[in-house]
Amino acid sequence: MIGMEKAKALLGLLVLAPALAGSAAEVPRDSLREELLISPLPSGDVAAVFQFRTRWDTDLLQRRDVSHYGLFPKALGQLISTYSVRELHLSLTQGFWRTRSWGQPYLQAPPGAELWVWFQDSVTEVDKAWKNLSNVLSGIFCASLNFIDSTNTVTPTASFKPLGLANVTDHNFLRYAVLPREVVCTENLTPWKKLLPCSSKAGLAVLLKAERLFHTSYHSQAVHIRPICRDASCLSVSWELRQTLTVVFDSFASGHGKKDWSFFKMFSRTLTEACPLASQSKVYIDISSKDQEKELLEVSPAPLSVYEASVQGDKRTYAVYDLLNPALFSGSRSLNVQLKWKRPQDDLDLAVPVLHAQRYVSGYGLQTGEISTLIYNTHPYRAFPVLLLETVPWYLRLYIHTLTIITKGKENKPSYIHYQPAQDRQRPHLLEMLIQLPANSVTKITIQFERALLKWTEYTPDPNHGFYVSSSVLSALVPSVIARKEEDEDLSPLFASLFPSFDGSSFFVRLYTEPLLVNLPTPDFSMPYNVICLTCTVVAVCYGSFYNLLTRTFHVEEPNRGGLAKRLANAIRKLRGVPLL
C-alpha cells in the first residue's frame, strides 16, 4: 500500500505519459509520411503494421471557414470544425492479439469497434455532440457506430488522457464506448483507404488488398486525430491524422507451414513506387535477434541501410528500404522483400511480455457469476502501477462489496478507485483502479455479479449466442531494460512514437483483455411460434365452423314429383301390377 500523495503522483505520470512524448518540430504546411513495419513473431507468424501520417499546419477550430483541403481529408476536417473535436480515436478490430504467443503489441485495440473523443470545453451539450458525431462516423466508415448510446457510453476519469495537448483536466468532455460485437469487413476498409492522399493507387497502400488482409488471424484498422504543438510554447498548432493498420499473417491459415515469407506471399502484390505526395516512404524489417552470434532472419534484397533503436524497452535492429531512393528500384522494377529463417522456429525463445493480462467468467447457473482478471508482472525486480478500466453492461449487476484484489496470497488495496454504478437501461458500470503490481507477481481481481431479466424486445436476434462484455483496459508505464534516447520525431520512425517514454527508463503501454461472452436467462422463443400455430388452428377449425353455422342461410325445398315420363311409367307399372317408381 503506497501513500496517497505518491499514488496521485504515479497516476498523473501514468495518464500524462502519452502527452509528454514531445512536440513536433517545424514541418511543411501539408505533409505525408507512410511507413510499413514487418515483424516476425516468436510463434512463426508475421505482423505487418501500416502507418500513414498526414500533418496539416492549420487550426481547424479557429478557422472554421476552411474551404481548401490538400492532403488532409475534407470529411474529417469538417467533422472536427462542426463538432468542436479536440481528439478523436476510432478503431475497428477483428480478432484478438495473443500477447503470450506474439509478444507485446505495437498498437492493440479491443475486438469490435472502439471510439473515444475529447471535445472542446466550448461544447455545451456533450452528449448531443457525441451522439451526432457517432452517427456521422457510422456513415463515413460504414460501421454500426450509430448503435452507440447512453447504455454503452462511459466517461473515464483517468484512463484516457489527451495524447496531443496536455492542458485538459475536465473529464466531462470525454466520451468512451466499445461495440464488442462489431464485425469488420471490406466495407470498412474501402472508406478507410479513400482517406489516404494516394488512395490505393501508389505507395504502400498498394499492398492493402482486402482478400489477403482479411484472411489473417488479427486485423485492426484505426484513425487517430489530434492537435500537435509546433513549438515549445505551443503558440501554433498543427493537426495530425494517423491511419494505422495492423494485421497478423498466420502461417498455418496461409498454407505456408512456418516457412519463408515475402511481400507477394503476404499481400499478393509487390511495391513498385512510392506515393508521389509523400515526403517519406519507408519499409522496416525487424531482423533483431537475442543471440548476436546466431542471426534469426535473412532478408533479400539486401537493405541499403540499417536502423537501431530501443523499442518496448529492448534493443532492436531494422533493415530499412527507402522507396524514395532511386537506387532501390535500379535493379528491378518492383520490390519483393523476402524473409528466410536461418534456424527452425522450434528453437526460438519465446519472450514473455513484462505486462500481460487475461479475463474470464466463472460460476454456474444463470443467476449469479464472477468476473476474474489476472494481471501478470514478469519483471524480476521492478514493481510498477497499472491503471485498470472495467466497463460492464447494466444487465450484469455488480456487487461492488465483493471486489477482491489478491497478490501473492495477500490483499492488495488500490491506491485510486473510481466507481460509477449502472442504471438500468441508461448507463453501464464504470470501475477504475490504480493497482501496484509487485515484481514477478500475479494479481487476481474478482467481482461477483447477478444476471438481470430483460424484456423480450431487448434480446438480440440470436440470444442463445450470448451477450458480449467489452474488454478491460490496462494503462501502465512498463520498465524498460534499455534506456531510450531522445530523438527528433521527424527523424525517427513512426512506430517509435507508439511507445512514448517520459524519462527513458519506462515506456507507456495500453493493453486490452479478452471480451467476455455471458449467457443471460433467455426464454424459449419457439413457444410464441407454437402458440401462434395453435391459435390459428383453433380459429380456423372451431371458430370458423361456428361462424359458418351462424351466418349461413338454409332453404327448405319441396320434393320433386317427377316429370311426364315418370308419370307415364308409373301408370304402365300399375296396370301390370309392378311397384311404382
C-alpha positions in Angstrom: 0.0 0.0 0.0 1.6 3.2 -1.1 0.8 6.7 0.2 -2.0 8.8 -1.3 0.4 11.6 -2.4 2.7 9.1 -4.1 -0.4 7.4 -5.7 -1.6 10.7 -7.1 1.9 11.4 -8.5 2.1 8.0 -10.1 -1.4 8.4 -11.5 -0.6 11.8 -13.0 2.6 10.4 -14.5 0.8 7.4 -15.9 -2.0 9.2 -17.7 0.1 12.1 -19.0 2.9 9.9 -20.4 1.5 9.9 -24.0 1.1 13.7 -23.9 4.7 14.2 -22.7 6.2 12.4 -25.6 7.4 15.7 -27.1 6.2 18.2 -29.6 6.9 18.1 -33.2 9.4 20.4 -35.0 8.5 22.7 -37.8 7.2 20.8 -40.8 5.8 21.9 -44.1 2.2 23.1 -44.2 0.9 19.9 -45.6 3.0 16.7 -45.3 2.5 12.9 -45.6 4.6 10.1 -44.2 4.0 6.5 -44.9 5.7 3.5 -43.2 5.4 -0.3 -43.1 6.9 -2.3 -40.3 7.3 -6.1 -40.8 7.9 -8.0 -37.5 8.4 -11.8 -37.4 6.7 -13.1 -34.3 8.1 -15.7 -32.0 5.3 -18.1 -33.0 6.5 -18.1 -36.6 3.8 -15.7 -37.8 4.4 -12.3 -39.3 2.9 -9.0 -38.2 2.6 -6.0 -40.6 1.9 -2.5 -39.3 1.0 0.2 -41.7 1.1 3.8 -40.7 0.1 6.9 -42.7 0.6 10.2 -41.0 -0.9 13.4 -42.5 0.0 16.6 -40.8 -1.6 20.0 -41.6 -0.3 23.3 -40.1 -3.6 25.0 -39.5 -6.0 25.4 -36.7 -9.3 23.9 -37.7 -11.1 25.0 -34.6 -10.3 28.7 -35.0 -10.6 28.7 -38.8 -14.0 27.1 -39.3 -14.4 28.5 -42.8 -11.6 26.5 -44.3 -12.6 25.6 -47.8 -9.4 24.3 -49.4 -8.1 20.9 -48.4 -4.9 19.4 -49.7 -3.7 16.1 -48.2 -5.9 16.3 -45.1 -9.3 14.6 -45.8 -12.1 17.2 -46.1 -14.7 14.9 -44.5 -12.6 14.6 -41.2 -11.7 18.3 -41.3 -15.3 19.4 -41.4 -16.1 16.9 -38.7 -13.6 18.5 -36.4 -14.8 22.0 -37.1 -18.5 21.2 -36.8 -18.5 19.2 -33.6 -15.5 21.0 -31.9 -13.5 17.9 -31.6 -10.2 18.1 -29.7 -9.1 14.5 -30.2 -10.7 11.5 -32.0 -9.6 7.9 -31.8 -11.5 5.2 -33.7 -10.5 1.5 -34.2 -12.2 -1.4 -35.9 -10.7 -4.8 -35.0 -11.4 -8.4 -35.9 -9.7 -11.0 -33.8 -7.7 -10.7 -30.6 -4.0 -10.1 -30.1 -2.4 -13.1 -28.3 0.2 -11.5 -26.1 1.7 -14.7 -24.8 2.4 -16.0 -28.3 3.0 -12.8 -30.2 4.7 -10.6 -27.7 4.0 -7.0 -26.8 1.7 -5.5 -29.4 2.7 -2.4 -31.3 -0.8 -0.9 -31.4 -3.5 -3.0 -29.8 -7.2 -2.4 -29.9 -10.2 -4.3 -28.4 -12.2 -6.6 -30.6 -15.1 -4.8 -32.3 -15.4 -1.0 -32.6 -13.8 1.4 -30.1 -14.4 5.1 -30.1 -13.2 7.8 -27.7 -13.4 11.5 -28.3 -12.3 14.6 -26.4 -14.5 17.7 -27.1 -13.6 21.3 -26.7 -14.6 23.0 -23.5 -16.8 25.3 -25.5 -19.3 22.4 -26.2 -22.4 22.9 -24.0 -24.2 19.7 -24.9 -21.5 17.0 -24.9 -24.0 14.1 -25.1 -25.8 15.5 -28.1 -22.5 16.2 -29.9 -21.3 12.7 -29.1 -24.5 11.1 -30.5 -24.3 13.2 -33.7 -20.6 12.5 -34.1 -21.1 8.8 -33.8 -23.9 8.9 -36.4 -21.7 10.8 -38.9 -18.7 8.4 -38.3 -21.1 5.5 -38.9 -21.8 6.8 -42.4 -18.2 7.6 -43.2 -16.7 4.2 -42.2 -19.8 2.0 -42.9 -19.8 0.8 -39.3 -22.6 0.3 -36.7 -21.4 3.3 -34.7 -25.0 4.6 -34.7 -25.8 2.0 -32.1 -23.6 3.9 -29.6 -25.9 5.4 -26.9 -26.0 6.0 -23.2 -26.2 2.3 -22.4 -22.6 1.6 -23.7 -21.0 5.1 -23.2 -18.9 6.0 -20.1 -16.8 8.9 -19.0 -13.5 7.7 -17.6 -11.7 9.9 -15.1 -8.1 8.8 -15.5 -7.7 6.1 -18.2 -7.8 8.2 -21.4 -6.0 11.4 -21.3 -5.4 13.6 -24.4 -2.4 12.4 -26.5 -1.9 15.8 -28.1 -2.3 18.9 -25.9 -1.9 18.2 -22.2 -3.8 21.2 -20.8 -7.1 19.3 -20.4 -8.3 18.3 -16.9 -12.1 18.2 -17.1 -13.0 14.7 -18.0 -16.6 15.7 -18.6 -15.7 16.4 -22.2 -14.5 12.9 -22.7 -16.7 10.0 -24.1 -15.7 6.4 -24.5 -17.6 3.5 -26.0 -17.0 0.0 -27.3 -19.1 -2.2 -29.5 -17.5 -5.7 -29.0 -19.9 -7.4 -31.5 -19.0 -5.2 -34.5 -17.9 -7.3 -37.5 -15.1 -5.7 -39.6 -15.1 -6.4 -43.4 -14.2 -4.9 -46.7 -17.0 -2.3 -46.4 -15.0 -0.8 -43.5 -11.6 -1.0 -45.3 -12.7 0.8 -48.5 -13.6 4.2 -47.0 -10.6 4.0 -44.8 -8.3 3.7 -47.8 -10.1 6.5 -49.6 -8.9 8.9 -46.8 -5.3 8.4 -48.0 -4.0 11.1 -50.4 -2.9 8.4 -52.9 -5.8 6.1 -52.0 -4.6 2.6 -53.0 -3.1 3.6 -56.4 0.5 4.1 -55.3 2.8 3.8 -52.4 2.5 1.4 -49.5 -1.3 1.4 -49.9 -0.9 -0.8 -53.0 -0.4 -3.7 -50.6 -3.8 -3.2 -49.0 -5.6 -6.0 -50.8 -8.8 -6.9 -48.9 -8.7 -10.5 -50.0 -5.4 -11.0 -48.2 -5.8 -8.6 -45.3 -9.0 -10.3 -44.0 -7.5 -13.8 -44.4 -5.4 -13.2 -41.3 -5.6 -14.0 -37.6 -5.7 -10.4 -36.5 -6.9 -7.3 -38.4 -7.2 -3.8 -36.8 -7.6 -0.5 -38.6 -7.7 2.8 -36.8 -7.9 6.5 -37.2 -6.3 8.9 -34.7 -6.8 12.7 -34.9 -5.1 15.1 -32.5 -3.6 18.6 -32.4 0.2 18.9 -32.2 2.3 21.8 -30.9 4.7 23.2 -33.4 6.9 24.9 -30.9 7.8 24.7 -27.2 5.4 27.4 -26.2 2.6 25.8 -28.2 1.5 29.1 -29.8 0.9 27.4 -33.1 -0.9 24.2 -33.6 -0.9 21.5 -36.3 -3.5 18.8 -36.8 -2.2 15.2 -37.2 -4.2 12.4 -38.8 -2.6 9.0 -38.3 -4.1 6.0 -40.0 -2.8 2.6 -38.8 -3.5 -0.9 -40.0 -2.2 -4.0 -38.1 -2.5 -7.5 -39.5 -1.0 -10.8 -38.4 -0.5 -13.4 -41.1 -1.0 -16.9 -39.7 1.4 -19.4 -41.3 -1.0 -22.3 -41.0 -4.0 -20.4 -42.3 -2.0 -19.2 -45.2 -0.8 -22.7 -46.0 2.9 -21.8 -45.6 3.6 -24.0 -42.5 6.0 -21.6 -40.9 8.2 -21.3 -44.0 9.7 -18.3 -45.6 7.7 -15.1 -46.2 7.7 -12.4 -48.8 5.6 -9.4 -49.9 3.9 -11.4 -52.6 3.1 -14.3 -50.3 1.6 -12.0 -47.7 -0.1 -9.4 -49.9 -0.2 -11.0 -53.3 1.4 -7.8 -54.6 4.8 -6.0 -54.6 5.9 -2.4 -54.3 6.6 -0.5 -57.5 6.8 3.1 -56.4 6.2 5.5 -53.5 3.3 7.8 -53.2 4.3 11.0 -55.1 2.6 13.1 -52.4 4.6 11.5 -49.6 7.7 13.2 -48.1 8.8 9.9 -46.6 8.0 6.3 -47.6 10.0 3.5 -45.9 9.7 -0.2 -45.1 11.3 -1.5 -41.8 12.0 -5.2 -41.3 12.7 -6.4 -37.8 15.9 -8.5 -38.0 16.7 -8.4 -34.3 18.0 -11.5 -32.5 18.8 -12.1 -28.8 21.7 -14.2 -29.7 24.0 -12.0 -31.7 26.1 -14.9 -32.9 23.1 -16.7 -34.4 21.1 -14.5 -36.8 17.5 -15.2 -36.9 16.4 -13.8 -40.3 17.9 -13.2 -43.7 16.3 -10.6 -45.9 16.7 -10.1 -49.6 17.4 -7.9 -51.5 20.0 -6.6 -49.1 18.9 -3.4 -47.4 20.6 -0.1 -48.2 20.7 0.9 -44.5 20.1 -0.5 -41.0 18.4 1.3 -38.1 18.9 0.5 -34.4 16.5 1.7 -31.8 15.1 1.0 -28.3 11.6 -0.2 -28.7 9.4 -1.7 -26.0 12.3 -1.5 -23.6 14.5 -3.7 -25.8 17.2 -3.1 -28.4 16.1 -3.8 -31.9 17.7 -3.8 -35.4 15.7 -3.0 -38.5 16.5 -3.3 -42.2 15.4 -0.1 -43.9 14.1 0.2 -47.5 13.5 3.8 -48.6 11.1 3.9 -51.5 12.1 7.4 -52.4 15.7 6.3 -53.0 16.1 5.8 -56.8 18.8 3.1 -56.2 16.2 0.8 -54.6 14.5 0.2 -58.0 17.6 0.3 -60.1 18.0 -3.4 -60.4 14.3 -4.3 -60.5 11.0 -2.5 -61.3 9.4 -3.9 -58.1 10.4 -4.6 -54.5 9.5 -8.0 -53.2 11.3 -8.4 -49.8 11.8 -12.0 -48.8 12.3 -13.3 -45.3 14.1 -16.5 -44.8 14.5 -18.2 -41.4 18.1 -19.3 -40.7 17.1 -21.7 -38.0 13.9 -23.6 -37.2 11.1 -21.8 -35.4 11.0 -24.5 -32.8 14.4 -23.3 -31.5 13.1 -19.7 -31.0 13.0 -18.3 -27.5 9.5 -17.1 -26.6 10.0 -13.9 -24.6 7.2 -13.4 -22.1 6.0 -9.8 -22.1 6.6 -7.9 -18.9 2.9 -6.9 -18.7 0.0 -9.1 -19.9 -3.4 -10.0 -18.6 -6.4 -12.3 -19.1 -10.0 -12.3 -18.1 -12.7 -14.9 -17.8 -16.2 -15.6 -16.3 -16.7 -18.3 -13.7 -19.7 -19.7 -11.8 -22.6 -21.9 -12.8 -26.2 -21.3 -13.4 -28.0 -18.4 -14.9 -28.4 -16.2 -11.8 -25.0 -15.3 -10.4 -21.4 -15.3 -11.7 -18.0 -13.9 -11.1 -15.6 -11.9 -13.4 -11.9 -12.7 -12.8 -9.0 -10.7 -14.2 -5.4 -11.9 -13.9 -2.6 -9.3 -14.4 1.0 -10.5 -14.7 4.1 -8.6 -13.9 7.0 -10.8 -15.1 9.8 -8.3 -14.3 12.2 -9.9 -11.9 12.8 -6.9 -9.6 10.8 -3.9 -10.7 7.3 -3.1 -9.4 5.1 -0.6 -11.2 1.4 0.6 -11.0 -1.2 -0.2 -13.6 -4.5 1.6 -14.2 -7.4 -0.7 -14.8 -10.7 0.3 -16.5 -13.7 -2.0 -16.4 -16.9 -1.3 -18.3 -19.7 -3.8 -17.6 -23.2 -3.5 -19.1 -26.2 -2.7 -16.8 -27.8 -6.2 -17.1 -24.8 -7.6 -15.2 -25.5 -6.2 -11.7 -22.1 -5.9 -9.9 -21.8 -6.5 -6.2 -19.0 -3.9 -5.5 -18.7 -5.1 -1.9 -17.4 -8.5 -3.3 -14.4 -6.8 -5.1 -11.2 -8.5 -4.0 -7.6 -7.9 -5.2 -5.1 -10.7 -4.2 -1.4 -10.6 -4.9 0.9 -13.3 -3.7 -1.8 -14.5 -1.3 -2.2 -11.1 0.3 -4.8 -8.4 -0.2 -3.7 -5.6 -2.5 -5.6 -2.4 -1.8 -5.9 0.0 -4.8 -4.3 3.5 -4.4 -7.0 5.1 -6.5 -10.6 3.8 -7.2 -13.5 5.4 -9.0 -16.8 3.6 -9.3 -19.9 4.7 -11.1 -22.9 2.3 -10.6 -25.0 1.4 -13.6 -28.6 2.5 -14.1 -31.0 0.0 -15.7 -31.3 0.7 -19.5 -29.5 4.1 -19.1 -25.7 3.6 -18.4 -23.2 0.8 -17.7 -21.0 0.2 -14.7 -17.6 2.1 -14.7 -14.8 1.0 -12.5 -11.3 2.5 -12.5 -8.5 1.4 -10.1 -4.8 2.2 -9.7 -3.1 -1.1 -8.6 0.5 -1.6 -7.6 2.0 -4.7 -9.2 4.9 -6.2 -7.2 7.8 -7.7 -9.1 7.3 -11.2 -10.5 3.8 -11.5 -9.4 0.2 -12.3 -10.5 -2.6 -10.1 -9.3 -6.1 -11.6 -9.3 -9.1 -9.3 -9.4 -12.6 -10.8 -8.8 -16.0 -9.3 -8.5 -19.4 -11.0 -8.4 -22.5 -10.1 -10.4 -26.1 -11.1 -10.8 -27.8 -11.5 -14.2 -30.8 -9.4 -14.8 -34.0 -10.3 -16.6 -34.5 -8.5 -19.9 -37.7 -7.6 -21.7 -38.4 -9.8 -24.7 -37.8 -6.8 -27.0 -34.3 -6.2 -25.6 -32.8 -9.6 -26.7 -30.6 -9.7 -29.7 -31.6 -11.6 -32.8 -29.5 -14.6 -31.6 -30.0 -14.5 -27.8 -28.7 -18.0 -27.2 -25.3 -16.9 -28.6 -24.8 -14.8 -25.5 -24.1 -11.2 -24.7 -20.7 -9.5 -25.1 -18.9 -7.6 -22.3 -16.2 -5.2 -23.6 -12.5 -5.7 -22.9 -10.8 -4.3 -19.8 -8.2 -1.6 -20.5 -4.8 -1.6 -18.8 -2.6 1.5 -18.9 0.9 1.3 -17.4 4.4 2.7 -17.5 6.3 -0.5 -18.1 10.0 -0.6 -17.0 12.4 -1.0 -19.9 15.7 -2.9 -20.0 17.5 -0.3 -22.1 17.0 3.5 -21.7 15.6 5.1 -24.7 17.4 8.0 -26.3 15.6 11.2 -27.1 15.4 11.7 -30.9 13.7 14.1 -33.2 10.2 12.9 -34.0 10.6 13.8 -37.7 13.8 11.8 -38.0 12.7 8.7 -36.0 10.3 6.1 -37.4 6.6 6.4 -36.8 6.4 3.2 -34.8 8.9 4.6 -32.3 6.2 7.1 -31.2 3.8 4.3 -30.3 5.6 3.8 -27.0 6.2 7.3 -25.6 8.8 7.5 -22.8 9.0 10.1 -20.1 12.4 9.6 -18.6 13.9 6.9 -20.8 13.6 4.2 -18.1 10.0 3.2 -18.9 7.5 3.3 -21.7 3.8 3.7 -21.9 1.7 0.7 -22.9 -2.1 0.3 -23.2 -3.4 -3.3 -23.3 -6.8 -4.9 -23.7 -8.0 -8.2 -22.3 -10.3 -10.6 -24.0 -14.0 -9.7 -24.3 -16.4 -11.8 -22.3 -19.4 -13.8 -23.6 -22.0 -14.1 -20.9 -25.3 -16.1 -21.1 -28.4 -14.5 -19.7 -31.7 -16.1 -18.7 -33.3 -16.5 -22.1 -36.9 -17.6 -22.7 -37.8 -20.2 -25.2 -38.6 -18.0 -28.2 -40.1 -21.0 -30.0 -43.1 -21.0 -27.7 -44.7 -17.9 -29.3 -44.4 -19.7 -32.6 -46.2 -22.7 -31.2 -48.9 -20.5 -29.6 -49.5 -18.8 -32.9 -49.8 -22.1 -34.8 -52.2 -23.4 -32.2 -54.3 -20.3 -32.1 -54.6 -20.2 -35.9 -55.7 -23.8 -35.9 -58.4 -23.2 -33.3 -59.6 -20.1 -35.1 -59.7 -22.0 -38.5 -61.4 -25.1 -37.2 -63.6 -24.2 -34.3 -64.4 -20.5 -34.7 -64.6 -20.8 -38.5 -67.1 -23.7 -38.4 -69.2 -21.9 -35.7 -69.2 -18.7 -37.6 -70.2 -20.5 -40.7 -73.2 -22.1 -39.0 -74.3 -18.7 -37.5 -74.1 -16.8 -40.8 -75.3 -19.4 -43.3 -78.9 -19.2 -44.6 -80.8 -22.5 -45.0 -83.6 -23.0 -47.6 -86.3 -25.9 -47.5 -87.1 -27.3 -50.9 -90.2 -29.3 -51.8 -89.7 -32.8 -53.2 -89.9 -33.1 -56.9 -92.9 -35.2 -58.0 -91.3 -36.2 -61.3 -91.9 -35.4 -65.0 -94.2 -36.7 -67.7 -92.0 -39.7 -68.4 -92.1 -40.8 -64.8 -95.9 -40.5 -64.5 -96.4 -42.5 -67.7 -94.0 -45.2 -66.5 -95.9 -45.5 -63.1 -99.2 -45.8 -65.0 -97.9 -48.7 -67.0 -96.4 -50.4 -63.9 -99.7 -50.0 -62.1 -101.6 -51.8 -64.9 -99.0 -54.6 -64.8 -99.1 -54.8 -61.0 -95.5 -53.8 -60.6 -94.4 -51.5 -57.7 -94.3 -47.8 -58.7 -91.0 -45.9 -59.2 
